[in-house]
Amino acid sequence: MKNQQKWWVGIVLLVVLALALAACGGGTNTPTEEAAPTEAAAEEEAPVEEPAAEEPAAEEPAAVDGKTTLGLWTHSAGNPNELGVIEQWVADFNAQSEQFEVVIESFPQESYNDSVAAASVAGSLPCIIDLDGPTVSNFAWSGYVQPLPITEAELDEMGILDNDIGRYNGEIYSVGQFDVALLVYARKSILDQYGIRIPTIGEPWTLDEFQAALDTLKDSGEFEYAFDVNAGYTGEWWPYAYSPWLQSFGGDLINRDTYLDAEGALNGPEAAAWAEWFQSLFTEGYVPATPADDQGFLQGRIPLWYTGSWSAQAVLDQYGDDALFLPPPDFGNGPVIGAGSWQMGVTTNCPEDATPGAFEFVLSTLTPENIAFMSEATGLIPTSLAAADLTEDYAEGGPFRSFFDMAEAFALVRPETPGYLTISSQFEQAGLSIRDGGNIQDGLDDAVDSIEQDIEDNSGYGFGN
């Protein structure tokens, strides 16, 4: 493992840089936290060149006024609403604990990833860090975070959504307090005008229905395009947004029974069927391949928009009661949406006498009241039903309740493997080629070959041992 960790230093850094977001967009034209506080995945950056690994200053836990201090690093410096909630959690914990004192260091999101990556390499991480859902398994495999002292049964009893639990190889390493959902935005007046059924969570559009709706809207001649899928975004947006469609067709990014190969999952007949349909969206003029912006729906130029719940307030402000928040279509194997946002974990750098306090703090953030507090302050989806019921927007009958229901019913986490970086980048490459008219089978086969070579190079990432 030691040799693997040394080899993996650069990859860990790239994973963090590439995947640090909120359930998920990334790269060009992606919404930022400042514009709309949303899931980490929606805020991801495209991979950048690896910087020098300079050791940041990290506070070592020490006795202060009879208490052991616990460092906590967060990416939320640029999001005052989110940071304010974390500060209140810390203040409450510190007031109640006789033994531990949590000390926050907040970073702007654009520099947080560099600091965490460098500190991981240098062995100077604080006790508590927040990290993006897709990176958790990498940190666990690399030995930088440790399992939390909580069981699946206990989290289930608490009602924490399964898609907001960070796992690796059967163990729990992190838990999140918020998420976002992917959905289709529409206008009731437009669907009624063209006789298109309004789908529900219980009865989403089928592939045939959805295709007929696209045909109707395209053939009307009233719109620039029938559908906007943010295809100009780059980076993590591609697997976050489009692999759920692949999964609804019956394929996947990897074989999840073993996490040791992608053959058949990413290049089998189901994946090819997804790719053919996906390519047709662009080649047949239903969807803009490289839109100039993501305002087509809000400006009335495009009648359907596939994006995240981070845009809900803007849609509601623009269209009021005419706005519809619709589930994604069922392409044959049930609707699927991406999942997994920022979560909290405890590092292996935390001294033995401080670790119980770090565990205690992380688990204290999972009460319904604390989760609801985060949702009320930021607009993000709460990660338990009990918490949702304490909020105005996500309680039964609230304007955003459908987002919680979709996250609960349809969300699927991105593959929980340290090799996710390669999976993500290869799927994006294949998707871009497919979008631009490339050979479908060649693109999928190439992605499978690269993913499986990476797994082999890293001895299976600990799976199957």
C-alpha positions in Angstrom: 0.0 0.0 0.0 2.8 2.4 0.8 4.2 2.2 -2.8 0.7 2.6 -4.2 0.1 5.7 -2.1 3.4 7.3 -3.3 2.4 6.5 -6.9 -1.1 7.8 -6.3 0.0 11.2 -4.9 -0.5 13.0 -8.3 -3.7 11.2 -9.0 -5.2 12.1 -5.6 -4.5 15.7 -6.3 -6.1 15.6 -9.7 -9.1 13.8 -8.3 -9.6 16.5 -5.7 -9.1 19.3 -8.3 -11.3 17.7 -10.9 -14.1 16.7 -8.7 -14.4 19.4 -6.0 -17.8 20.7 -6.7 -22.0 20.1 -5.6 -23.9 17.1 -7.0 -22.3 18.5 -10.0 -21.7 20.6 -13.0 -18.3 21.6 -13.9 -16.0 23.4 -16.2 -17.2 25.9 -18.7 -20.5 27.7 -18.1 -21.3 25.8 -14.9 -23.1 27.6 -12.1 -20.9 28.6 -9.2 -21.7 28.6 -5.5 -21.7 32.3 -5.6 -24.3 32.4 -8.3 -26.4 29.6 -6.9 -25.4 27.8 -3.7 -25.8 24.2 -4.9 -24.4 20.8 -4.7 -20.7 20.4 -5.0 -21.1 18.4 -8.1 -22.7 21.4 -9.8 -19.7 23.5 -9.0 -16.9 21.3 -10.1 -13.9 22.5 -12.1 -12.4 20.8 -15.0 -9.1 19.0 -14.2 -6.2 21.4 -14.0 -2.4 21.0 -14.1 -1.0 19.6 -10.8 0.5 22.3 -8.6 3.4 22.0 -6.4 2.5 20.2 -3.2 3.4 22.8 -0.6 2.5 21.9 3.0 -0.2 24.3 4.3 -0.3 25.4 7.9 -2.4 22.9 9.9 -3.2 23.2 13.5 -2.3 20.2 15.6 -4.9 19.4 18.3 -3.6 20.8 21.5 -5.0 21.3 25.0 -6.6 24.8 25.3 -8.5 25.8 28.4 -8.6 22.1 29.3 -10.1 21.1 25.9 -8.5 19.3 23.0 -8.8 21.4 19.9 -9.9 19.8 16.6 -9.1 21.4 13.3 -11.9 21.5 10.7 -11.3 22.5 7.1 -14.1 23.5 4.8 -14.4 24.8 1.3 -17.2 27.2 2.2 -15.4 30.5 2.6 -17.0 31.8 -0.6 -20.5 30.8 0.5 -21.4 32.8 3.5 -24.8 31.1 4.0 -23.2 27.6 4.1 -20.2 28.8 6.2 -22.5 30.4 8.7 -24.3 27.2 9.3 -21.0 25.3 9.9 -19.9 28.0 12.3 -23.1 27.7 14.2 -22.7 23.9 14.3 -19.3 24.4 15.7 -20.4 27.0 18.3 -23.1 24.7 19.5 -20.8 21.7 19.8 -18.1 23.7 21.6 -20.6 25.1 24.1 -21.8 21.6 24.9 -18.5 19.7 24.9 -16.4 19.7 28.0 -13.5 17.9 26.4 -13.2 19.2 22.7 -13.1 22.5 20.9 -13.5 22.6 17.1 -11.6 25.3 15.3 -12.6 26.2 11.7 -10.3 27.1 8.9 -12.4 28.0 5.8 -11.0 28.2 2.3 -12.4 29.6 -1.0 -13.4 26.6 -3.0 -10.9 27.3 -5.7 -8.0 27.0 -3.3 -9.4 24.4 -0.9 -8.6 21.5 -3.1 -5.0 22.5 -3.5 -4.7 22.8 0.3 -6.3 19.4 1.1 -4.3 17.6 -1.6 -1.0 19.1 -0.4 -1.8 18.4 3.2 -2.7 14.8 2.4 0.7 14.2 0.9 2.5 16.0 3.7 0.5 14.3 6.5 -0.7 17.6 7.9 -4.5 17.3 7.5 -6.6 18.5 10.4 -8.9 16.1 12.2 -12.1 17.0 10.2 -12.4 17.8 6.5 -15.2 18.2 4.1 -14.8 16.4 0.8 -16.8 15.8 -2.3 -18.7 12.6 -2.6 -16.9 11.1 -5.6 -13.5 11.6 -3.9 -14.3 9.7 -0.7 -13.2 6.3 -1.9 -9.9 7.6 -3.2 -9.1 9.2 0.2 -10.1 6.0 1.9 -8.0 3.8 -0.3 -5.1 6.1 0.0 -5.3 6.0 3.8 -6.2 9.7 4.4 -9.6 9.2 6.0 -10.8 6.6 8.5 -14.2 4.8 8.8 -16.8 6.5 10.9 -18.1 4.7 14.0 -21.7 4.3 12.7 -23.4 1.4 11.0 -25.7 1.1 8.0 -28.5 0.2 10.3 -28.0 3.3 12.4 -27.9 5.6 9.4 -31.0 3.9 8.1 -32.8 4.5 11.4 -31.8 8.1 11.2 -33.3 8.2 7.7 -30.2 9.5 6.0 -30.5 9.2 2.3 -28.4 6.3 1.0 -26.9 8.4 -1.8 -25.3 10.8 0.8 -23.2 8.2 2.5 -19.5 8.0 1.4 -18.4 4.4 1.3 -15.4 2.4 0.2 -15.2 -1.4 0.1 -18.0 -1.9 2.5 -17.1 0.7 5.1 -18.6 4.1 5.8 -16.1 7.0 5.7 -18.3 10.2 5.4 -21.8 11.4 5.6 -23.4 14.5 4.0 -26.0 17.0 5.2 -27.2 18.2 1.8 -27.6 17.3 -1.9 -29.1 18.4 -5.1 -31.2 16.7 -7.8 -31.3 16.6 -11.5 -34.6 17.2 -13.2 -36.3 18.5 -16.3 -37.8 22.0 -16.2 -40.8 22.8 -18.3 -43.8 25.2 -18.5 -47.3 23.9 -18.0 -48.7 26.3 -20.6 -46.3 25.0 -23.2 -47.0 21.3 -22.5 -50.8 22.0 -22.4 -50.5 23.9 -25.7 -48.9 21.0 -27.5 -50.9 18.2 -25.8 -47.9 16.8 -24.0 -48.7 14.8 -20.8 -47.2 16.2 -17.6 -45.1 13.4 -16.1 -45.0 12.6 -12.4 -42.6 10.8 -10.1 -45.0 7.9 -10.0 -45.5 8.0 -13.8 -42.5 9.5 -15.6 -42.3 9.8 -19.4 -41.3 6.7 -21.2 -38.6 6.9 -23.9 -41.3 6.8 -26.6 -43.3 9.5 -24.9 -40.3 11.7 -24.4 -39.2 11.3 -27.9 -42.7 12.2 -29.1 -42.6 15.3 -27.0 -39.2 16.3 -28.4 -40.6 15.7 -31.9 -43.6 17.8 -31.3 -41.7 20.7 -29.8 -39.0 20.6 -32.5 -41.6 20.4 -35.3 -43.6 23.3 -34.0 -41.0 25.7 -35.3 -41.6 28.0 -32.3 -38.3 27.3 -30.5 -34.6 27.4 -31.3 -34.3 23.9 -29.9 -36.6 21.5 -28.1 -34.3 20.7 -25.2 -31.2 22.1 -23.5 -29.0 19.6 -21.6 -26.1 21.9 -20.8 -23.9 20.1 -23.3 -21.4 22.9 -23.3 -20.4 22.2 -19.7 -17.2 20.2 -19.2 -15.6 18.0 -16.6 -17.6 16.2 -14.0 -20.9 17.4 -15.5 -20.7 14.7 -18.1 -20.8 11.6 -15.8 -23.0 13.3 -13.2 -25.6 14.4 -15.8 -25.5 11.8 -18.5 -24.5 8.5 -16.9 -27.9 8.4 -15.2 -29.4 8.2 -18.7 -27.0 5.4 -19.5 -28.0 3.6 -16.3 -31.7 4.1 -17.1 -31.1 2.4 -20.5 -29.6 -0.5 -18.6 -25.8 0.2 -18.8 -23.4 1.6 -16.3 -19.9 3.1 -15.9 -18.5 0.0 -14.4 -19.7 -3.4 -13.2 -20.6 -2.6 -9.6 -20.7 -6.2 -8.4 -16.9 -6.3 -8.4 -15.6 -2.8 -9.5 -13.0 -4.7 -11.4 -14.1 -4.2 -15.0 -16.4 -2.2 -17.3 -16.8 -4.7 -20.1 -20.5 -5.1 -21.0 -21.6 -2.3 -18.7 -20.1 0.6 -20.6 -19.9 -0.9 -24.1 -22.7 -3.5 -24.2 -25.9 -3.3 -26.2 -27.7 -1.2 -23.6 -24.9 1.3 -23.5 -24.8 1.4 -27.3 -28.6 2.1 -27.4 -28.1 5.0 -25.0 -25.2 6.4 -27.1 -27.3 6.1 -30.3 -30.2 8.0 -28.8 -27.8 10.6 -27.1 -26.0 11.2 -30.4 -29.3 11.7 -32.2 -30.2 14.6 -29.8 -27.4 16.6 -31.4 -27.2 15.2 -35.0 -31.0 15.6 -35.5 -31.2 19.1 -34.0 -33.1 18.5 -30.8 -30.4 19.9 -28.5 -27.7 22.5 -28.9 -24.2 20.8 -28.8 -22.3 23.9 -27.6 -24.8 26.5 -26.5 -23.6 30.1 -26.0 -25.1 30.1 -22.5 -27.5 28.2 -20.2 -30.3 30.8 -20.4 -32.3 29.3 -23.2 -35.1 28.0 -21.0 -35.3 31.1 -18.8 -35.5 33.3 -21.9 -38.2 31.2 -23.5 -36.1 30.1 -26.4 -36.0 26.5 -25.4 -39.1 24.7 -23.8 -37.3 21.9 -21.8 -34.2 22.1 -19.7 -32.2 19.3 -18.0 -30.2 20.6 -15.1 -30.0 20.7 -11.4 -32.3 21.9 -8.6 -29.8 24.8 -8.1 -31.7 26.6 -10.8 -35.2 26.1 -9.2 -35.5 29.5 -7.6 -34.5 31.2 -10.8 -37.1 29.2 -12.7 -39.8 29.9 -10.1 -39.0 33.6 -10.1 -39.3 33.7 -13.9 -42.4 31.6 -14.5 -44.2 31.4 -11.1 -47.1 28.9 -11.2 -46.4 28.0 -14.8 -43.1 26.4 -13.8 -42.9 22.6 -13.7 -40.3 20.5 -12.0 -40.3 17.1 -13.7 -38.6 13.8 -13.1 -36.2 12.5 -15.8 -37.6 10.0 -18.3 -37.6 6.3 -17.7 -35.5 4.9 -20.6 -36.4 1.3 -19.7 -34.9 0.6 -16.3 -36.5 3.3 -14.2 -35.5 7.0 -13.9 -32.0 7.7 -12.5 -30.4 10.9 -11.2 -26.9 11.6 -10.0 -26.1 11.9 -6.3 -23.5 12.7 -3.7 -22.4 16.1 -2.6 -20.0 17.5 0.0 -19.6 15.3 3.1 -17.7 15.4 6.3 -15.1 12.8 7.4 -12.3 12.3 9.9 -8.7 12.0 8.8 -6.1 9.4 9.8 -3.9 12.3 10.8 -6.1 13.0 13.8 -4.3 12.0 17.0 -5.8 9.1 19.0 -7.0 11.3 21.9 -8.7 13.7 19.5 -10.4 11.2 17.2 -13.4 10.5 19.5 -14.2 14.2 19.5 -13.9 14.4 15.7 -16.3 11.5 15.3 -18.7 13.1 17.8 -18.7 16.4 15.9 -19.3 14.9 12.5 -22.2 12.7 13.8 -23.7 15.7 15.6 -24.3 17.5 12.3 -26.7 14.7 11.2 -29.6 15.6 13.6 -32.8 16.6 11.8 -32.4 20.1 13.2 -28.9 20.6 12.0 -29.6 19.2 8.5 -32.8 21.4 8.3 -30.8 24.4 9.4 -28.4 23.9 6.4 -31.3 23.5 4.0 -33.1 26.6 5.2 -29.9 28.7 4.9 -28.8 27.5 1.5 -31.8 26.0 -0.3 -30.1 22.7 -0.7 -31.9 19.4 -0.4 -31.9 18.0 3.2 -30.6 14.5 3.5 -33.2 13.0 5.8 -37.0 13.0 5.7 -37.2 14.2 9.3 -35.1 17.2 8.4 -37.1 17.9 5.2 -40.3 18.0 7.3 -38.7 20.8 9.4 -38.2 23.1 6.4 -40.6 25.3 4.6 -39.5 24.4 1.0 -39.0 20.7 1.4 -41.8 19.7 3.8 -44.9 18.0 2.3 -46.6 20.6 0.1 -43.5 22.8 -0.1 -42.4 24.2 -3.5 -39.3 22.0 -3.7 -40.5 18.8 -2.0 -40.4 17.0 -5.4 -36.6 17.4 -5.3 -36.3 15.5 -2.1 -38.7 12.8 -3.4 -36.7 12.5 -6.6 -33.4 12.2 -4.7 -35.0 9.5 -2.4 -36.5 7.6 -5.3 -34.1 7.9 -8.2 -30.6 8.9 -7.1 -27.6 6.6 -7.7 -24.1 7.5 -6.5 -21.3 7.6 -8.9 -19.1 4.4 -8.6 -17.5 4.2 -5.2 -14.1 3.3 -6.4 -10.7 5.1 -6.2 -10.5 4.7 -9.9 -13.4 7.1 -10.4 -11.1 9.8 -11.8 -10.3 7.6 -14.8 -14.0 6.5 -15.2 -15.1 10.1 -15.1 -12.6 11.4 -17.6 -13.0 8.5 -20.0 -16.8 8.8 -20.0 -16.5 12.5 -20.7 -14.2 11.8 -23.7 -16.5 9.1 -25.0 -19.5 11.4 -24.5 -17.9 14.3 -26.3 -17.0 12.1 -29.2 -20.5 10.7 -29.4 -22.0 14.2 -29.2 -19.8 15.3 -32.1 -20.8 12.4 -34.4 -17.9 9.9 -33.6 -18.2 6.2 -33.9 -20.2 5.0 -31.0 -18.8 1.5 -30.4 -15.2 2.7 -30.8 -15.7 5.5 -28.3 -17.3 3.1 -25.7 -14.7 0.4 -26.3 -11.8 2.8 -25.9 -13.3 4.0 -22.6 -13.6 0.5 -21.3 -10.0 -0.4 -22.3 -8.6 2.7 -20.4 -10.7 2.1 -17.3 -9.7 -1.6 -17.1 -6.1 -0.8 -17.7 -6.2 1.7 -14.8 -7.8 -0.9 -12.6 -5.1 -3.4 -13.5 -2.3 -0.9 -13.0 -3.6 -0.3 -9.5 -4.1 -4.0 -8.5 -7.9 -3.7 -8.4 -7.9 -0.8 -6.0 -8.3 -3.1 -3.1 -11.4 -4.9 -4.5 -11.5 -8.6 -4.6 -8.7 -9.0 -2.1 
